């Protein structure tokens, strides 16, 4: 699709994927509005450091607030809904906040989009909604299982998006990225956790080492979002974005250490281990629907994406508190 002049809003635009998506939309000529989370410091998240910050209309608000969402979506044609609480460990401590942000926030977005007649809404899901794989590779028909309060809240949000499409013919596409990584990602995620500890010393504290993940570079995830917003046959569908490659946490740590070029001692940190029945043991994606409906496939290998991420984190290491476990 030609994005030039299209009116687009990104919720969660100050975050990791949201900031990359907002910048890419500006590059493609879209008129971009960003909904960022209001805070007392008046900061815009990663958009504060963006070369495109003067090309984006920024609105500070909160997806939990109907008025904030209505104001942000007013007059917009395309909506990318990424705003969410995403940290799994913190969801064990504050589950209600996940319901309010991820479920009620999504409801606010869907209602406002319906009222305003938006052309398309791309709703962000997560591979965590599947829980531990019952079969591999995981496709869109795999059963859903909320093995954490975070996962349960995202299942609820996804089902609301599905319901608004089926009940009101709202033009929604549910995009379900498997584990995205890249520059700007929080140390709450495993790859920045490993990289920052490798850069700072020879010891890396992690949780369980045997679970596997399907890891995808952020630019590939962003292109999947863009295609989902324009593909003719995508409306009403759930679409997985993944690589189809399975990597254990232990393998990942060894790979990162090798790319950085220093030996590491991997230590199991009890506070980083999920409750026994909450750990998602295995995730690997079947990407055939994304290939068929969107013509999408990842272009960046795990190794190349890690190299890019490592170089970026070397230059921005001061932004990470490497000696602190962040929920």
Backbone torsions as a table, in degrees:
resi	resn	phi	psi	omega
1	UNK	NA	143.7	173.6
2	UNK	-81.5	112.3	-175.9
3	UNK	-85.5	-4.4	-175.7
4	UNK	-58.9	121.0	177.8
5	UNK	81.0	-5.7	179.4
6	UNK	-68.5	139.3	-179.2
7	UNK	-89.9	114.2	-170.4
8	UNK	-129.1	138.1	173.6
9	UNK	-120.8	140.1	176.7
10	UNK	-120.0	117.3	172.3
11	UNK	-85.9	147.7	-175.0
12	UNK	70.6	29.3	-173.3
13	UNK	-72.0	-15.6	178.2
14	UNK	-84.9	-5.9	-176.8
15	UNK	-86.5	-171.3	-174.1
16	UNK	-60.2	-68.4	-178.8
17	UNK	-70.8	-39.3	-177.7
18	UNK	-58.2	-40.0	-179.8
19	UNK	-69.1	-40.3	177.0
20	UNK	-64.1	-41.8	179.2
21	UNK	-64.5	-44.2	179.6
22	UNK	-59.4	-44.2	179.5
23	UNK	-64.1	-41.2	180.0
24	UNK	-64.6	-38.6	177.8
25	UNK	-63.6	-39.7	175.9
26	UNK	-62.2	-44.3	178.4
27	UNK	-57.9	-33.7	-178.7
28	UNK	-85.4	-0.1	174.3
29	UNK	95.3	7.0	179.5
30	UNK	-72.9	155.3	171.3
31	UNK	-90.9	107.2	-166.6
32	UNK	-106.6	128.9	170.9
33	UNK	-112.7	135.7	-177.4
34	UNK	-116.2	125.5	170.2
35	UNK	-95.7	113.8	178.4
36	UNK	-113.1	157.7	-176.6
37	UNK	-73.4	125.0	178.6
38	UNK	-63.8	136.6	173.3
39	UNK	-146.0	160.9	-173.4
40	UNK	-64.5	-24.0	-179.8
41	UNK	-82.2	-11.4	180.0
42	UNK	72.3	21.8	-178.7
43	UNK	-84.4	156.7	-178.0
44	UNK	-112.2	25.9	-178.5
45	UNK	63.9	-140.2	-177.2
46	UNK	-68.5	-16.5	177.4
47	UNK	-66.9	-21.1	176.3
48	UNK	-60.1	-34.0	-178.2
49	UNK	-96.8	1.5	-174.1
50	UNK	-76.1	140.1	173.7
51	UNK	-67.1	-14.5	-177.3
52	UNK	-104.0	10.8	-172.8
53	UNK	-61.0	-27.9	179.5
54	UNK	-84.5	-4.9	179.1
55	UNK	-103.0	3.3	-176.9
56	UNK	-120.2	132.3	173.3
57	UNK	-81.4	117.7	-175.9
58	UNK	-106.3	130.7	174.0
59	UNK	-119.5	124.3	176.5
60	UNK	-91.7	127.8	-178.7
61	UNK	-165.5	-151.0	-176.0
62	UNK	-153.4	126.4	-179.3
63	UNK	-64.5	-18.5	177.3
64	UNK	-73.4	-13.3	-176.8
65	UNK	-104.4	118.3	-177.0
66	UNK	-57.8	-41.2	-177.8
67	UNK	-65.9	-39.6	177.2
68	UNK	-59.4	-46.0	-177.5
69	UNK	-67.0	-43.7	179.5
70	UNK	-59.7	-43.5	179.2
71	UNK	-64.1	-41.3	-177.6
72	UNK	-68.3	-35.0	-175.3
73	UNK	-89.6	-7.7	-175.5
74	UNK	-57.9	123.0	175.5
75	UNK	79.5	4.3	-177.1
76	UNK	-88.7	143.5	179.6
77	UNK	-92.1	-39.6	-175.7
78	UNK	-124.1	134.1	-176.5
79	UNK	-123.0	123.5	171.9
80	UNK	-108.0	111.8	-175.6
81	UNK	-100.0	102.9	-179.8
82	UNK	-116.1	-12.8	-175.7
83	UNK	-61.2	126.8	-178.9
84	UNK	-169.7	157.0	162.7
85	UNK	-86.2	129.3	-169.8
86	UNK	-123.2	-11.9	-175.0
87	UNK	-75.0	116.9	-177.9
88	UNK	-64.5	-49.1	-178.6
89	UNK	-57.4	-39.0	-178.4
90	UNK	-68.9	-24.9	-179.9
91	UNK	-66.8	-21.9	174.6
92	UNK	-70.2	-28.2	-176.4
93	UNK	-91.2	-31.5	-173.5
94	UNK	-137.4	61.2	-175.0
95	UNK	-62.4	-32.8	-178.6
96	UNK	-62.9	-35.4	179.6
97	UNK	-64.0	-29.4	178.0
98	UNK	-73.6	-36.9	176.0
99	UNK	-64.6	-43.3	-176.9
100	UNK	-68.4	-40.6	-178.2
101	UNK	-80.1	-51.0	-171.1
102	UNK	-80.9	-36.7	-179.0
103	UNK	-91.1	-57.4	-179.0
104	UNK	-66.4	-36.9	177.4
105	UNK	-61.6	-42.2	177.4
106	UNK	-65.1	-39.9	176.5
107	UNK	-58.3	-43.5	178.2
108	UNK	-59.8	-42.7	179.9
109	UNK	-64.9	-45.2	-178.5
110	UNK	-64.7	-41.6	179.8
111	UNK	-66.0	-43.3	179.7
112	UNK	-65.4	-40.8	178.8
113	UNK	-62.4	-39.6	178.4
114	UNK	-66.2	-45.2	-179.7
115	UNK	-61.1	-33.1	-173.6
116	UNK	-97.9	-0.9	176.3
117	UNK	66.8	41.2	-179.8
118	UNK	-60.2	146.6	-179.4
119	UNK	-70.5	-38.4	179.4
120	UNK	-161.5	144.5	176.0
121	UNK	-122.0	123.7	174.4
122	UNK	-102.8	113.1	-177.4
123	UNK	-99.9	134.6	-176.2
124	UNK	-92.5	121.4	174.1
125	UNK	-103.7	-158.7	-179.2
126	UNK	-158.4	150.4	176.4
127	UNK	-65.2	-18.7	-179.8
128	UNK	-62.0	-19.7	-179.0
129	UNK	-67.1	-17.3	-179.9
130	UNK	-82.9	-20.1	-171.4
131	UNK	64.2	-163.0	178.8
132	UNK	-63.5	132.2	-176.5
133	UNK	-56.0	130.2	172.6
134	UNK	-88.7	-23.7	170.7
135	UNK	-152.3	157.5	179.7
136	UNK	-131.3	150.4	-7.3
137	UNK	-70.8	156.8	-178.7
138	UNK	-77.0	126.8	174.2
139	UNK	-111.1	-178.5	-174.8
140	UNK	-67.4	-16.3	179.7
141	UNK	-91.1	-1.6	179.6
142	UNK	-60.8	138.6	178.1
143	UNK	-57.7	150.0	176.5
144	UNK	-94.3	144.1	179.1
145	UNK	-148.8	120.7	-178.4
146	UNK	-85.4	90.0	-177.8
147	UNK	-88.0	-0.1	172.5
148	UNK	-145.5	158.5	174.6
149	UNK	-57.5	-35.1	175.6
150	UNK	-58.9	-51.7	-178.7
151	UNK	-59.6	-41.4	179.5
152	UNK	-62.0	-40.1	-179.9
153	UNK	-66.7	-35.9	179.1
154	UNK	-73.1	-34.1	173.3
155	UNK	-61.1	-44.6	177.7
156	UNK	-59.3	-43.7	179.2
157	UNK	-64.3	-43.1	179.1
158	UNK	-61.2	-42.3	-178.6
159	UNK	-68.7	-31.8	173.2
160	UNK	-63.8	-43.5	178.4
161	UNK	-61.0	-43.5	177.3
162	UNK	-61.3	-43.8	-178.6
163	UNK	-63.8	-40.5	-180.0
164	UNK	-67.7	-30.4	174.9
165	UNK	-70.3	-47.2	-176.0
166	UNK	-72.5	-34.2	-176.3
167	UNK	-84.3	-38.2	-171.1
168	UNK	-123.7	7.2	-178.2
169	UNK	57.2	31.8	176.4
170	UNK	-67.4	132.6	-175.8
171	UNK	-78.2	76.7	-175.5
172	UNK	-104.3	140.5	168.4
173	UNK	-121.9	130.8	176.1
174	UNK	-98.8	116.8	177.8
175	UNK	-101.5	128.6	-174.7
176	UNK	-118.9	85.2	179.5
177	UNK	-72.6	138.1	165.7
178	UNK	-79.3	-172.4	-163.0
179	UNK	-61.4	107.2	178.8
180	UNK	-86.6	142.5	176.7
181	UNK	-141.8	166.2	177.6
182	UNK	150.4	-175.4	178.1
183	UNK	-54.7	140.9	176.5
184	UNK	87.6	-5.6	-177.6
185	UNK	-69.7	142.9	-179.9
186	UNK	-68.6	152.0	175.6
187	UNK	-70.6	-0.3	170.4
188	UNK	-67.8	-20.7	178.7
189	UNK	-90.7	156.9	-169.9
190	UNK	-69.9	-38.5	-176.5
191	UNK	-66.3	-48.8	175.3
192	UNK	-61.6	-33.5	177.0
193	UNK	-60.1	-46.4	-179.7
194	UNK	-67.9	-46.1	-176.5
195	UNK	-61.8	-48.4	-176.9
196	UNK	-63.6	-39.5	178.7
197	UNK	-68.8	-36.9	177.0
198	UNK	-65.3	-38.2	-178.8
199	UNK	-71.4	-28.4	-175.9
200	UNK	-90.8	-26.4	-175.3
201	UNK	-165.5	-162.3	-176.2
202	UNK	-109.1	0.1	-179.3
203	UNK	-115.6	136.2	179.5
204	UNK	-125.0	117.8	177.8
205	UNK	-90.6	125.0	-179.7
206	UNK	-137.2	172.1	173.4
207	UNK	-89.1	-133.6	179.0
208	UNK	-66.3	139.1	-174.2
209	UNK	-99.7	-16.2	-174.3
210	UNK	-85.9	-23.5	-179.2
211	UNK	-58.8	149.5	179.9
212	UNK	-112.9	151.6	-179.9
213	UNK	-136.9	158.5	176.6
214	UNK	-108.9	109.0	-166.6
215	UNK	-105.4	134.7	-172.0
216	UNK	-136.3	134.7	-177.9
217	UNK	-73.6	145.9	-169.1
218	UNK	-61.0	-36.2	-179.5
219	UNK	-63.9	-33.7	176.9
220	UNK	-68.9	-41.9	177.0
221	UNK	-60.7	-43.1	179.2
222	UNK	-60.2	-44.6	179.2
223	UNK	-63.2	-34.2	175.8
224	UNK	-63.3	-41.3	176.2
225	UNK	-59.9	-46.2	-178.1
226	UNK	-62.4	-42.7	179.0
227	UNK	-66.4	-36.7	178.8
228	UNK	-64.6	-27.8	180.0
229	UNK	-79.3	-13.2	-174.3
230	UNK	-122.6	-20.1	-177.2
231	UNK	-64.6	131.6	-172.9
232	UNK	-62.4	-39.7	-173.1
233	UNK	-97.1	14.4	-175.2
234	UNK	-87.1	-21.4	-175.4
235	UNK	-59.1	132.5	179.6
236	UNK	84.4	-0.8	-176.8
237	UNK	-101.9	155.4	167.1
238	UNK	-105.4	131.0	-172.9
239	UNK	-129.6	121.7	177.5
240	UNK	-80.5	136.5	170.4
241	UNK	-114.4	114.1	-179.3
242	UNK	-156.5	176.1	-177.9
243	UNK	-100.0	-23.8	-173.5
244	UNK	81.1	7.1	179.7
245	UNK	-109.2	132.9	-175.2
246	UNK	-108.2	127.6	-177.4
247	UNK	-134.4	129.9	177.5
248	UNK	-78.5	159.7	178.9
249	UNK	-62.2	-38.6	178.0
250	UNK	-63.9	-45.7	177.2
251	UNK	-60.5	-39.6	-179.7
252	UNK	-63.4	-44.6	179.2
253	UNK	-61.7	-42.6	179.8
254	UNK	-66.3	-39.3	178.7
255	UNK	-63.4	-45.8	-180.0
256	UNK	-63.7	-44.0	178.7
257	UNK	-59.5	-40.5	178.5
258	UNK	-65.2	-40.1	178.8
259	UNK	-67.7	-34.6	177.7
260	UNK	-75.7	-29.9	176.3
261	UNK	88.2	37.1	175.4
262	UNK	-146.1	142.1	178.1
263	UNK	-69.9	149.9	179.3
264	UNK	-132.7	156.1	172.8
265	UNK	-111.0	110.8	-177.9
266	UNK	-86.1	125.0	-179.4
267	UNK	-120.0	139.4	177.6
268	UNK	-86.0	122.4	-179.1
269	UNK	-103.9	116.4	-173.7
270	UNK	-59.0	-33.1	-177.0
271	UNK	-72.8	-14.0	178.9
272	UNK	-92.4	-2.8	-176.9
273	UNK	-89.1	129.5	178.3
274	UNK	-70.3	157.6	170.6
275	UNK	-52.5	146.7	-169.4
276	UNK	-49.2	-50.6	-175.0
277	UNK	-85.3	0.7	-179.3
278	UNK	-98.0	-18.3	-178.5
279	UNK	-67.3	127.2	173.7
280	UNK	-85.7	111.1	-169.5
281	UNK	-79.0	-32.5	-171.6
282	UNK	-150.2	128.8	175.4
283	UNK	-138.2	125.0	172.1
284	UNK	-154.3	134.9	-166.2
285	UNK	-96.4	145.8	163.7
286	UNK	-95.0	117.5	-172.8
287	UNK	-102.6	14.8	-173.1
288	UNK	-65.3	-34.4	179.7
289	UNK	-67.3	-43.4	178.2
290	UNK	-61.8	-39.1	178.4
291	UNK	-65.9	-42.3	-176.3
292	UNK	-73.7	-48.6	-175.0
293	UNK	-80.3	-35.6	-172.7
294	UNK	-109.0	-17.5	-170.9
295	UNK	68.0	29.4	-174.5
296	UNK	-101.4	139.7	167.3
297	UNK	-151.8	150.9	-179.9
298	UNK	-68.8	140.0	-179.7
299	UNK	-102.5	-17.1	-174.2
300	UNK	-108.0	124.2	178.5
301	UNK	-70.7	161.6	176.7
302	UNK	-57.3	-44.9	-178.0
303	UNK	-63.5	-45.3	-179.4
304	UNK	-66.7	-39.3	178.0
305	UNK	-64.6	-39.1	178.0
306	UNK	-65.2	-40.0	178.0
307	UNK	-60.1	-45.0	178.4
308	UNK	-62.0	-43.0	-177.8
309	UNK	-67.4	-42.4	178.4
310	UNK	-60.6	-45.3	-179.6
311	UNK	-63.4	-40.8	178.9
312	UNK	-65.1	-42.3	-177.1
313	UNK	-70.5	-29.8	173.3
314	UNK	-59.4	-37.6	-177.9
315	UNK	-80.9	-15.2	-175.5
316	UNK	-127.6	27.6	-174.8
317	UNK	-63.4	-24.7	-178.6
318	UNK	-66.8	-15.0	-179.6
319	UNK	-82.8	-5.2	-175.0
320	UNK	-116.7	134.8	175.9
321	UNK	-95.3	89.9	-169.0
322	UNK	-70.8	-21.8	-178.6
323	UNK	-90.7	6.1	-175.1
324	UNK	-121.7	132.9	173.5
325	UNK	-82.4	120.1	-177.5
326	UNK	-103.4	121.6	179.8
327	UNK	-63.6	NA	NA
